[in-house]
Amino acid sequence: MRINRLFWLLTVVIVAITASVAARSLWLNWQTWTETVRASEQLEIFRLALVSAEMASRERGPANGLLGADVPAPAAIRNNLDHARQTTDKAFDALLERLKSATPPRTNDVQTIQRAVAQLDAARRDIDTVAALPRDARPSRAVSSAVGKMFEVIDLLQPAISNIQFDLIQAAPSAASQVIVARLLTEIREYTGRIGSDLTSALTLDQPLSVRQEVALERDTGRVEELVELVRTRVSQSDKDPNIGLGMKEIDAKYFGVGLALVNRLHEASRNHAPYGMSAAEFAARYVPTMEAAVHMRDMELDALAAHIGRMQDGARVHLALSAGYALLLLVTVLVPLLAFKHKVIEPIADLSRGFAAEARGTQGLAKPGGVIGYLQQGFQRLQAANDQNALLENQREQALGFISHDLRSPLASIIALVETRSRTSSSDDELATGQRILRHAKRMLAQLDDYLALVQAESKSWIPDDVDLVSVIGEAVDDAWVQARQKHVRIVAQAAPDSAYVCGNHWMLFRCVSNLVNNAIKFSPPQSEVEIKVSREPGAWKVSVTDFGEGIPKALLPKLFSPFPRAHDTQERAGSGIGLGLAFVRTVVVRHGGSVSVSSAPSSGTTFFFTLPEADALENRSGFMQMAGAQP
């Protein structure tokens, strides 16, 4: 398998595992957040259900007032009942609409609420029928039956309220105690209302309570006391809100201190067959307000529950956002190193392998290794063999240089010495002329060998870079060229130069580079002319220019000027012309020193050679320059 395919397969596996871990965390936080949203929705439905039950229970007060009033009933009593019925209808309509729009729609609960609404309508009709009769002609059984149908409305609501309560506790288990307390307080409101209804029939007919009414009153009173104790226990164990404690005190003060005390007084009057001293309407006006303490406390519990679920939802939203950010960060943390590894490692390895594979395919007798690693191993072996071959060739090159520099150059030098000695002692003109020609050609050959050796050394010799002052180097080059300039009647002019111009490099190579340019300028300058040398500063570099005022160089020859061996002026014969190694040496030295070289020339206008080298202070990191120089940093 190709290494790229293997890498992508591994990347897919790693990303898949990482994505699954991140997705699980994201999914769990999403589930938590949706549960809080669901809890908020369930709380809204739960509140509407409790309010609907409360309104149906509250409606019994004005209904009892109507049943206890004479015919025709006072307008205030009739208006109170109409307002109560409208309020109850609005509460049930809001509950039904919310149940139908829930996700998913709560169809069973809708049907239960609709049955309760139908029962409420029937109870209202019965109450209106009984209330239309004269007060003394209202049968006790008919009054009790009408009130009993109102009780059945609440009983029919209980299964739906229980379902809603169960779902709310499932969505917000930590709020279970508050949910139960709110439900208990609604039941307290219901049973305190039933206590009032238990007395309505007797007050309406101004008769003592029947045995059945006595039992119902005792049962409902005991139920209220039991519910209050349950609420008191739960509040003391779990609820830390001080307002809830104040709510309990309000129930104790208003209901038990006023409302229940009034009920007990009327109950005692019934037992003693004493007059009640008030009508049903008067009793309702005094008793009903005492029941509001339970409603007030229930609303505080629901508000505290809403705040608790809101905090849960905010926390879940923050955790969801953090998990999404974590998932993204995790994927980026995995992908970025993998892609960087591919770019830095896999792609170079693949490129090397393809190169070695292509070379292996073109090599006969070489076994095909199969696979990227096999090609790399084979390539490493081939590189080792190539290094050994390069070392052998380097040794042979050194031997060739030694042969040229010693075995060729030394005899030439000896020939020149002998010819010079012979020329000074010979008297024959022919022999002297012959010796002069031999001497001239030998010197020329020796100079060419020196140029060649210098070029080879400049191209291959390593050195340890040092700070070199170009001003000092130029001075040495001018001194070295003084004799040649004097013989040619050429004056060397150094333009105003800085005190120092340090670069990082090799002193000998830079000296020979400047000398070559100066000697060339003298060589191609007419007598009685000048050669100008200038050092100037450029941003981060030093620029050296050497100018002659000779006949210039044709434009067509400029591109080939720095190549070895071709002559600068093939069309003109010039005394002392070489084989083109001097400028090639200049270019090699300047490039190896990190600089650049150029020339500007035009026929009959002279020629200027420029080279630019980085100043020593600009080479903050010299490791790359030392590698270019062939030295170990």
N, C-alpha and C positions, 0 to 999 in steps of 0.2 A: 504493500500500500504506500502511495506517495506520502511524503511527510506533511504536505499541506492538507491532504484529506484526513490524515490521522489527527493533525492539530484541530481541524474544524470539528471532527467527531468528538474529540475530547472536550472542546469548547462547548459544544451542544450539550454534552452530558453534564458538565460543571454548571452551565447556565440553567439547565433544566432543574438540577438539584437545588441550586440557589433560589430559582424562581419559585419552586414548590415550597421551600421554607418560608420565603417572604410572603407567598400567597396564603399560606396557612395562617401566618400572623395577621395578615390583612383581613382574611376571612373571619377570624375569631373576633377581631375588633369591629368589623362590619356587623357581625351578628349581635355583639353587645350593643352597638349603637341602634340597630333596628329594634332591639328589645326595649330600649329606653323610649324610642319613638312610639312603639306599640303600647308601652306602659302609659305614656302621655295620652294616647288616644283612649285607652281603657279608662283612665282616670276621668276624662271628660264625660264618657258615657256613664260611668259610675255616679258622678256628681249629678248628671241629668236624671238618672233613675232615682236617686235619693230625693232630689227636689220634687220629682213627680209624685213619689209616695208621700212626701211632706205636704204638698199642695192638696192631694186627695184627702189626707188626714185633716189638714187645716180647714178644708171646705165643710167638714162636719160641724165646726163651731157655728158659722152662720146658719147652717141647715138646722141645727138644734135650736138656734134662736128663733128661726121661722116656725118650727114646730111648737115652740112654747109661747108664741104670740097670738093675740086675738085676731079675728077676721073683721075687717081687712088688716093685714100686717102693716106696721109702720113702714113708711118709705125707706127709712135708714136701714132697717133690717133687710128689706127686699134688695136694696142697692148693694149692701154688703155681700149678700149671697150671690148676686149676679157678678159682682167683681171677683169673688172667690172662684166661681165656676169658670169665668174667663181666664183667670190666672192658671187654674188647673188644666184647662184645655190647651193653653199655650205651652205649658210644661210637657204635657204628653205629646203634643205635636213636635216639639223640639227633640224629644227623646226618640220618637219613631223615625224622624228624618235622619238623626245621627246613626241609629242602628242600621238603617237601610244603606247609608253611605260608608259604613265601616268596611274594612278590608280584612277578611271577606265579609259580605253582608250577613248580619245575624238574623237570619230568617226565622228561626224558632223563637227567639226572644221577641221579634216583631209580632208574631202571632200571639204570644202570651200577653204582650202589652195591649194588643187589640181586643182580646177577650176581657181584660180588665176595664178598658174604656167602654166596652159594651155593657158590662156590669154597672159601671158608673152611671151611664145614661139611664139604665133601668132604675137604679136607686134614686136618681133625681126625679124621675117621673112619679115614683111612689111618694117621695117627700112632698112634691107639689100637690099630689092628690089628697094626701092627709092634711096638709096645711090649708087646703081650700075649705075644709070642714070647720064648723064652729069649734072653738077650743074645748068646750065641755062635751062635744059629740065625737071627739077623736078617740077611737078605740086604742087601748093600751097596746094590744097586740099589733095593730097596724103601725103605730109609732115605732115599736121595737123592731118590726120587720123592715121598715124603711131604713132605720139606723143600722140594722144588721147587714143589709145589702151594701151599705157604705163600708162596713168592716170587711166584707168579702172582696171589695176592690183591692184593698191592701194585701189580703191573703193571696189573691191571684197574682199580684206583682212579685211576691217573694221568690218564686223559682227563677224568674229573669234576673232579679237583683243578685241572687246567689251565683248564677252563671257569670255575670259581669264581675262580681267580686272575686270569684275564683280565677278568672283570666287576669285580672289586675294583679293579684298576688303572685301568679306565675310569672308575669312580666317584670314585677318589682318585688322579689322576695324580701328584701331588706325593709320594705315599707308595710309588711303584712300587719303589724300591730296597729299602725295608724289607720289602715283600711278597716280593720275589725272594729276599732273604736268609733269611727265615723258611722259604720252600720249600726252599732249598738245605740248610739245617740239618736239616730233616726228612729229606731224602734222605741226608745224612751219617749220621743215625741208622739209616736203612734199610740202607745199604751196610756200615756197621760191623757191623750185625746179620748181614748175609749172610756177612761174613768169618767170624764165629763159626760160622754154620751150615755154611760150607765145611769147617770142621775137625771138625764134630760126627760125621760118618760115620766118619772115620778114627779119632777118639778112641774111638768106641763099639766098633769092631771091633779097636782097638789095632793098626791096620795103617798103612803109609805111604800118603800121598796118591796117588791115581791121577793119570794124566796130565790127565784132564778136571778133576779137583778142583784140580790144580796151576794149570791155566789159569784156572779160575774164581777161585781165591784171588788170583792175580796181577792179574786184571782188576778184582776188587772193591777190592783194596788201592790200585791206581792210581786208581780212581774216587774213593775217599775222599780221597786226596791232592789230586786235581784239584778236587773240590768245596770242600775247605778253602781252597785258594788263591783260588778264586772268591769265597768269603765274605770272606777276608782283604782282597782287593782292593776289594770294594764297601764294606766297613766303613771302610777307611782313606780312601776317597774321599768318602763321603756321611754317615756316621753320626758325630755329634759326642757321643753319649752315652758317658761314660767307663765305664759299666757294661758296654757292649757290648765295649769293649776288654778288660775283665777277663774277659769270657766267652771271648774268643779265647785268652787266656793259660791259662784253665782247660782248654780243649780241648787245647792244646799239652802242658800238664803231665799231665793225666789220661789222655787217650787215646794221644797219641803217646809220652808218657813211660812209660806203664804198659801200657795195653791193646795197642797195636800192637807194643810190645817183646815182650809175651808171645806174640803171634801169630808174630812173626818167630822166636822161640826154638823154638816148636813146629814151624814150617815147616822150620827148619834140622835139627831132630831127624828129621823125616820124610825129608828128603833124605839124611841119613846113616844111615837105617834104625836109628836109635837109639831107645830107649824114651822115650815121652812123659813119663812120670813123674806123670801125673794122668789122671783119668777125664774124660769129657765133662761130667759134673755139676760136678766140681771146676773145670774150665775155665770153665763158664758162671758159676759163683759168683764167680770172680775177674775175668772179662772184662766181663760185662754192666755193672757199676757204672761202668766207664770210659767207657761210651757216653753216660752221663747228662749230661755237660758240653754236648754238642750240644743236647740237649733243653732244658737250662736256658737256654742262650743263645737258643734259638728262642723260648721263652716271654718272655724279656726283649724281644726284637724285637716280638713280638705286643703286649705291653703298651705299648711305646713307640708302636707303630702305632695302638693304641686311643686313647692320649692325644692323638696328632696329629689323628686324625679327630674326637675330641671337641672339640678347639680349633677345628677347621674348622667343626663344627656350631654351636658357640657363636657364632663370628663370623658365620656365615650367618644365625643367628637374630637377632642384633643388627642386621645389615644389612636383614633382612626387616622388623623392627619399625621401623627408621628410614625405610625406603622407604614403609611404610604411613603413618607420620606425615607424611613429606614429601608423599605423594599427597594426604592430607587437607588439609594446610596449603596446598598449591598450589591445590586446589579452593576452599578458603575465601578465599584471597588473590585469586582471580579473581572469585568470586561476590560477595563483600562489596562491592568497588568498583562492580561492575556494578549490583547492587541499589541501592546508594547513588546511583549516577548516574541510575538510573531514577527513584528517589524525588525527587531534587533537580532533575533536568533534564528527563527524558522526560515525567514526569507533568505538571509545570507547563506544558511546551510543548504537550502534548496538550490540557490544559484550556484554554489560551489559544486553541489552534486550534479547539476545539469552540465556544468562545464567539464567535470571529470568524466561524466557519462559520454558526452560528445567526443572527448579525446579518446576514451576507451574504445568507442565504436570505430574510430579511425585507425586504431592500432591493431595490427594483425598479431595473432598468437597470444593475445591478452584475454584471460578468462573473464567472462561477464559476471560480476559479483552478485548482482541482483539486490535491489534495495538501496535506499539513500545512504545508509550507514556503510554498506559495502563499498559504494563508490567513494565515500569520504575516506575510508581506511586505505583504499587503493590509491586515492589521490595523495594522502599523506606519505605513503611509501614512494610515490613518484616524485613528490617534492623533495624528499630526502635524497633520492637519487640525483635530482636536478641540482640540489645544493652541493652534493659531492662533485658533480660535473662542473658547476660554477667555480668551486674551489680549485679544481684542476686547471680550468681555463684561466683563473686569476693567477695561479702560479706560473702558467705558461706566459701570460701577459707580462708578469714581473720579469721573467727570464728574458722576454723579447725586449723590454725596456732596458734591462741591464746590458743585453747584447748591443742595442743601438747606442746606449750612452757610453759604453766602455769599449766594446770590440770595434765599433765603427767610428765613434767620435774620437777616441784616443789616437788611432792611426792617422786620422785626418789632421788632428792637432800636431802630431809629429811631422807629417808631410809639410804642413805650413811652416813649422819651425825650421825644418831643413831647407825649404825653398827660400825663406827669408835670409837664412845664414849664407846660403849659396849666392843669392842675389847681391849681397853686400860684398862678397869676395870675388865674384866673377867679373871678367873684363870684356867678355864677348857680348856684343849687342844682341845678337840672335838668341844666345843662351839666356841673356838677361830678360829679353822680351818673353821668351817661352816660360821662364820661371815666374814672371809677373802674371802671365795668364793662368798658370797652374795655381799660383797663390790666390788669385782673385776667385777662381772657381772653387777652390778648396774652402776659402773663407765663406763663400756663398753657401756651399753645401753644409758647412758647420753651422751657419746661422739658421738654415732651414731645419737642421736636426734640433737645434736649441729651441726653435719655435714649436716644432712638433712635440718635443718632450714636455715643454711648458704647457701646451694645450692638453696633452694626455693627463698630466698631473692636475691641471685645473679641473678636468672633467671627472677624475676618479679619486684623487688623493684626498684623504680626510685630514682635518686639522681641528685643533681646539680653538674656538673663537676667543678673540681678545679685543679690547678696546683699542682702536687704531685712529690716530689723528690724521685726517685727510690733508690738513694744511702742511703737516710735517712730511707726509708722503709726497705731496706735490713739490715741496722744496727739494727733496732727494732726487725726484725725477728730473727736475730742472737742472740740478747740478750734474746729474749723469749725462744729460744731453748737451751740456755746454760746449764740449769739443766739436760735436757734429754741427751745432748751430754756428759756431765760429767759422768752421770750414765752409759752410754754406752762406755765410754772411747774412744770417737770419738772427733777429733779436727776439728773445723770449720775454714777453711782458706778462707779469702776474698782476691781475686786477686786485683792487682792495679786497682783502680777505679777512674773515673773522680771526680772532686769536687762536681758536681751535675749532675743529669740526670732527667730533668723534663718531665713529661708526663701529659696529661689531663685526670682526672678520679676521682675515689673515693678512699680516703686514706685507709679506713677500709678494703675494698674488696681487694685492692692490697697488703696490709699487710698480710691478711689471705692467699692470693694466694701464696706469697713467703714463708710464714710460713709452708703451707702444703707441698711445695716442699722440704724445708729444713728438716722438721720433717720426711718425707718419706725417704730422703737420709740418715738421722741418723738411722732410723729404720732398713734399709736394708744394713747398712755398718757393716763390721766385727769390733770387738774391735781393738783398737790401729791403726785405719785407719783415713782417712781424708774425709771431705766433702768440695768441692771447690765451691765458689760462685764468679761469674764474671759478670761485667757490661761492655759492649762495645758499641761503636757507629757504626751505619750503616747509609746509606743515608736516612735522614729524620726520623730515628727511633733509639730506644735504645733496645739492646738485653741483656737479662738476662739468664745466664745458671747456673744450679745447678748440680754438678757431685758427684756421690758416686763411690766407688771402690769395690762394693759388687759383688755378683755372677751374676748379670745381669738378663735380662728378655728374655725368649724364643721368637724367632721371630714370632711365630704363635700367641702370645698373644698381640703383639704391636697394631694391628688395633683396639682391644677392650679396650685399656687401659684407654681411656678417657670417656668411657660410664659408667653411674651410675650403681651401685650394683654388677657387676661381679668383682671378685677379680683379682688382678694382677698376682698372682701365685697360680692357683688352684691346682697345683700338689705338692705344698710344704706347709707345715705348718709353719707359722711364728708367733711368739709371737706378739700380738697386731694388727693382721691383721683386717682391717675394712670391710666395705661392698662396697668399691669402690667409695665413694662419694667425697673424697678429690680431686682426679684428675679431676672428672667431674666438681667440683667447679672451679678448675684452668682454665679449658677450657672455661667455661661459662664466667668467669670474663674477661679473655683475649679477647675473641670474642666481648663481649659487650664494651670493651675499644678500639675496632678497630684493634686488633692485631691478631697474630697467634701463635700457640703453637705446638711443635713437640718434639719427643724423639729419642734418639740414644742409642742403647743398644746391647750388645752381651754377650752370656754366658761367665762367668769368666772374663769379661773385664770391668764391671761396667756399669753405666747408667748415661746419661746426659739428663736433661730436659731443653728445650729452650723455651722462649717466647719473642716475639718482639712486642713493642708498639710504635705508632707514637710519636715523640717528640712534645712537646707542641707548639713550634714555627712553626711546619709543618702544624698545623691545622689552616690555615688562615680563613677558614669558618667553624665555629663550630656548625652551626645550625643542620647539618645532624648528627653529633656526639651527640648533646644534645637530638635529637629525639631518637637515639639509646639508650641513657641512660634513656629515659623515662621522661626527664625534658622539661619544656616549654622554648624555646629559647627566 
